[in-house]
Amino acid sequence: MPDNNHSSLVSTHKSSDSGLQVHLHPLVLLTISDHITRHTLRHREEPIVGALLGQHNGRDITLEHAFECQVIRGEQGAMLLHQTWFQDRLQQYKDVHKEPALELVGWFTTTPSTGPEAQHVPIHQQVIHDYNETAVLLAFHPTEVLAGATQSGKLPLTIFESVYEGTQGAGKTKSYEADGDQSMDVDSSEGPLDLRFRELPYSVETGEAEMISVDFVARGGGNATDIDAPAKQKGKEKSSRDATSQQENKALNDSSMLSPEDEELITSLTARANAVKMLHARIQVLKSYLTSLPPSYLSDASLADEATTNETSPPNRPAIDHSTLRSIQGLVNRLSLLIPADGAAFEHESLAEKSDVSLVALLGDLTRGTKNMREMGRKFAIVNNAKQRARSGRSLGQVYGDIDDQFGEQIMSMDQPYE
């Protein structure tokens, strides 16, 4: 009976014996996520296909960069990569990423959780035949994201390598190893070899630059706002909700005028406000628990023993938990460490630091004002010199014109005959 949880193109071998280890970088995940989001919002019907760039060192494959690809239909209707476009784009990425040199190590697409399907085979064959015979396939599973299967922390993707297996089980198998060599196991059975996909183990690795970019994207995600159009309403609810939506759109337009620094400040302040609210809620819980205890519990030890041994306690009073009380006492004892011993000295030091910051800001303003005044004086001198040169040029021209007129009259008088 076939397994419904796996595709017919997935190898029956449970684990890979090639020894390949794939190291996935977060930048690849961000690129794939962005490509899928834009593809969905634009309602495009062509499949999601992209290339994976990285390094291949022995048994280790790194997936460091990714870019989307243009897909065309072949002669028999199969989806293939646009050869000319793909070669040009691949060469551009290689020219940019020369140190360290990156190469095409695989491609990515979206598949069901069961694995690749028949429509993915032509593209994979094109990649392994024309570019890299050990190319891997990164299959992203959107159904797992929609079903909420990623809440456990597992990424909704699987990385496959390609192997050739016989149609009669393990009768004849041909697999591509990491170093490019081909190993073939032959026995008495003979038959055609079919392309199969076998799952590879992978790990997520990142560098310092990627950590900075991923952290920036994660913090900027809190500024994302849903701008979907409101649903159509009827009657009185429609008018009221339309007014509300107009106010929300106006607020959205006002917020879109904020600079990135202002948005980051708002995000930081919002996070701090949420932290203060959570702290206040926890303090209220502790306060309500302590007020529910007997008034003389701490002064009379016999009441503690009775409350501990008595099983029929009042329903409005919780059971006394000594470990919780010890934790609360330890928290209260640590509060003195957060409060400075000399409050006046701490306030004076804080005021001094604030004054230093204000003084530096004032010096910066004075420096900028001096620079602006110097620039204005320089521009005024240029304009004034230009005016003086223009004025002096017009006066000399008039003098030269009068001289030319007088000289011309004298010549004309000399040319006239004497009477």
ZIRA-V203512 format. One record per residue. N is the residue number from 1. RES is the residue in three letters. OMEGA is omega in radians with two decimals (* if undefined). Layout:
N;RES;OMEGA
N;RES;OMEGA
This chain:
1;MET;-3.13
2;PRO;3.12
3;ASP;-3.12
4;ASN;-3.13
5;ASN;-3.13
6;HIS;3.09
7;SER;3.12
8;SER;3.12
9;LEU;3.12
10;VAL;-3.11
11;SER;3.13
12;THR;3.10
13;HIS;-3.05
14;LYS;-3.10
15;SER;-3.13
16;SER;3.10
17;ASP;3.14
18;SER;3.13
19;GLY;3.14
20;LEU;3.07
21;GLN;-3.09
22;VAL;3.10
23;HIS;-3.05
24;LEU;3.12
25;HIS;-3.11
26;PRO;-3.14
27;LEU;3.08
28;VAL;3.13
29;LEU;3.11
30;LEU;3.13
31;THR;3.12
32;ILE;3.12
33;SER;3.12
34;ASP;-3.14
35;HIS;-3.14
36;ILE;3.14
37;THR;3.12
38;ARG;3.12
39;HIS;-3.12
40;THR;-3.11
41;LEU;3.13
42;ARG;3.11
43;HIS;3.12
44;ARG;-3.05
45;GLU;-3.14
46;GLU;-3.10
47;PRO;3.11
48;ILE;-3.08
49;VAL;3.10
50;GLY;-3.12
51;ALA;3.12
52;LEU;3.12
53;LEU;-3.14
54;GLY;-3.14
55;GLN;3.14
56;HIS;-3.11
57;ASN;3.14
58;GLY;3.14
59;ARG;-3.09
60;ASP;3.08
61;ILE;3.09
62;THR;3.07
63;LEU;-2.97
64;GLU;-3.11
65;HIS;3.13
66;ALA;3.04
67;PHE;-3.12
68;GLU;-3.06
69;CYS;3.07
70;GLN;-3.05
71;VAL;3.08
72;ILE;3.10
73;ARG;-3.14
74;GLY;-3.09
75;GLU;-3.12
76;GLN;3.13
77;GLY;-3.14
78;ALA;3.13
79;MET;-3.12
80;LEU;3.07
81;LEU;3.05
82;HIS;-2.93
83;GLN;-3.08
84;THR;-3.14
85;TRP;-3.09
86;PHE;3.12
87;GLN;3.11
88;ASP;-3.12
89;ARG;3.11
90;LEU;3.12
91;GLN;3.09
92;GLN;3.12
93;TYR;3.10
94;LYS;3.10
95;ASP;3.14
96;VAL;-3.08
97;HIS;3.13
98;LYS;-3.07
99;GLU;-0.03
100;PRO;-3.09
101;ALA;3.12
102;LEU;3.13
103;GLU;3.10
104;LEU;-3.11
105;VAL;3.12
106;GLY;3.14
107;TRP;-3.12
108;PHE;3.10
109;THR;3.10
110;THR;3.14
111;THR;2.98
112;PRO;-3.14
113;SER;3.13
114;THR;3.11
115;GLY;-3.13
116;PRO;3.12
117;GLU;-3.06
118;ALA;-3.11
119;GLN;3.14
120;HIS;-3.06
121;VAL;-3.11
122;PRO;3.14
123;ILE;-3.13
124;HIS;3.09
125;GLN;3.09
126;GLN;-3.12
127;VAL;-3.08
128;ILE;-3.14
129;HIS;-3.02
130;ASP;-2.99
131;TYR;-3.04
132;ASN;-3.09
133;GLU;3.09
134;THR;-3.11
135;ALA;3.13
136;VAL;3.13
137;LEU;3.03
138;LEU;-3.10
139;ALA;3.09
140;PHE;-3.05
141;HIS;3.13
142;PRO;-3.12
143;THR;3.10
144;GLU;3.10
145;VAL;-3.14
146;LEU;-3.12
147;ALA;3.13
148;GLY;-3.13
149;ALA;-3.11
150;THR;-3.13
151;GLN;3.11
152;SER;3.13
153;GLY;-3.13
154;LYS;3.13
155;LEU;-3.13
156;PRO;-3.13
157;LEU;3.09
158;THR;3.12
159;ILE;-3.09
160;PHE;2.89
161;GLU;-3.10
162;SER;3.08
163;VAL;3.08
164;TYR;-3.12
165;GLU;3.10
166;GLY;-3.12
167;THR;-3.13
168;GLN;3.09
169;GLY;-3.08
170;ALA;-3.10
171;GLY;-3.09
172;LYS;-3.03
173;THR;3.10
174;LYS;-3.07
175;SER;3.09
176;TYR;3.14
177;GLU;-3.06
178;ALA;-3.11
179;ASP;3.09
180;GLY;3.11
181;ASP;3.14
182;GLN;3.10
183;SER;-3.08
184;MET;3.07
185;ASP;-3.04
186;VAL;3.00
187;ASP;-3.03
188;SER;-3.11
189;SER;3.13
190;GLU;3.14
191;GLY;-3.14
192;PRO;3.12
193;LEU;-3.14
194;ASP;3.13
195;LEU;3.10
196;ARG;3.14
197;PHE;-3.12
198;ARG;-3.04
199;GLU;3.13
200;LEU;3.02
201;PRO;-3.13
202;TYR;3.08
203;SER;-3.13
204;VAL;3.12
205;GLU;-3.11
206;THR;3.06
207;GLY;-3.10
208;GLU;3.13
209;ALA;3.12
210;GLU;3.11
211;MET;3.12
212;ILE;-3.12
213;SER;3.13
214;VAL;3.10
215;ASP;3.10
216;PHE;3.12
217;VAL;-3.13
218;ALA;3.11
219;ARG;3.11
220;GLY;3.11
221;GLY;3.10
222;GLY;3.12
223;ASN;-3.12
224;ALA;-3.10
225;THR;3.12
226;ASP;-3.10
227;ILE;3.10
228;ASP;3.12
229;ALA;3.14
230;PRO;3.13
231;ALA;-3.13
232;LYS;3.14
233;GLN;-3.12
234;LYS;3.03
235;GLY;-3.09
236;LYS;-3.13
237;GLU;-3.12
238;LYS;-3.12
239;SER;-3.13
240;SER;-3.13
241;ARG;3.06
242;ASP;3.09
243;ALA;3.11
244;THR;3.14
245;SER;3.09
246;GLN;3.09
247;GLN;3.12
248;GLU;3.11
249;ASN;3.10
250;LYS;3.10
251;ALA;3.11
252;LEU;3.11
253;ASN;3.11
254;ASP;-3.13
255;SER;3.14
256;SER;3.13
257;MET;-3.14
258;LEU;3.10
259;SER;3.11
260;PRO;3.11
261;GLU;3.12
262;ASP;3.11
263;GLU;3.11
264;GLU;3.10
265;LEU;3.13
266;ILE;3.12
267;THR;3.13
268;SER;3.13
269;LEU;3.10
270;THR;3.11
271;ALA;3.12
272;ARG;3.11
273;ALA;3.09
274;ASN;3.11
275;ALA;3.11
276;VAL;3.11
277;LYS;3.12
278;MET;3.11
279;LEU;3.12
280;HIS;3.12
281;ALA;3.12
282;ARG;3.11
283;ILE;3.11
284;GLN;3.10
285;VAL;3.10
286;LEU;-3.14
287;LYS;3.12
288;SER;3.11
289;TYR;-3.13
290;LEU;3.12
291;THR;3.13
292;SER;3.14
293;LEU;3.09
294;PRO;-3.08
295;PRO;-3.07
296;SER;-3.07
297;TYR;-3.09
298;LEU;-3.10
299;SER;-3.10
300;ASP;-3.10
301;ALA;-3.13
302;SER;3.10
303;LEU;3.10
304;ALA;3.12
305;ASP;3.12
306;GLU;-3.14
307;ALA;-3.13
308;THR;-3.08
309;THR;-3.10
310;ASN;-3.13
311;GLU;-3.10
312;THR;3.10
313;SER;3.12
314;PRO;-3.10
315;PRO;-3.11
316;ASN;3.12
317;ARG;3.12
318;PRO;3.09
319;ALA;-3.11
320;ILE;3.13
321;ASP;-3.07
322;HIS;3.11
323;SER;3.09
324;THR;3.12
325;LEU;3.09
326;ARG;3.11
327;SER;3.11
328;ILE;3.12
329;GLN;3.09
330;GLY;3.09
331;LEU;3.12
332;VAL;3.12
333;ASN;-3.14
334;ARG;-3.13
335;LEU;3.13
336;SER;3.11
337;LEU;3.14
338;LEU;3.14
339;ILE;-3.12
340;PRO;-3.12
341;ALA;3.12
342;ASP;-3.09
343;GLY;-3.12
344;ALA;3.12
345;ALA;3.12
346;PHE;3.11
347;GLU;3.11
348;HIS;3.12
349;GLU;3.10
350;SER;3.11
351;LEU;3.12
352;ALA;3.10
353;GLU;3.11
354;LYS;3.11
355;SER;3.10
356;ASP;3.12
357;VAL;3.13
358;SER;3.12
359;LEU;3.10
360;VAL;3.11
361;ALA;3.10
362;LEU;3.08
363;LEU;3.09
364;GLY;3.10
365;ASP;3.11
366;LEU;3.12
367;THR;3.11
368;ARG;3.10
369;GLY;3.09
370;THR;3.12
371;LYS;3.14
372;ASN;3.11
373;MET;3.11
374;ARG;3.11
375;GLU;3.13
376;MET;3.09
377;GLY;3.12
378;ARG;3.12
379;LYS;3.11
380;PHE;3.12
381;ALA;3.13
382;ILE;-3.13
383;VAL;-3.13
384;ASN;3.11
385;ASN;3.12
386;ALA;3.11
387;LYS;3.14
388;GLN;3.12
389;ARG;3.14
390;ALA;-3.14
391;ARG;3.12
392;SER;3.12
393;GLY;3.11
394;ARG;-3.13
395;SER;3.10
396;LEU;3.13
397;GLY;3.10
398;GLN;3.12
399;VAL;3.13
400;TYR;3.11
401;GLY;3.11
402;ASP;3.11
403;ILE;3.13
404;ASP;-3.14
405;ASP;3.14
406;GLN;3.14
407;PHE;3.12
408;GLY;3.13
409;GLU;3.13
410;GLN;3.14
411;ILE;3.12
412;MET;3.13
413;SER;3.12
414;MET;-3.10
415;ASP;-3.10
416;GLN;-3.13
417;PRO;3.12
418;TYR;3.10
419;GLU;*
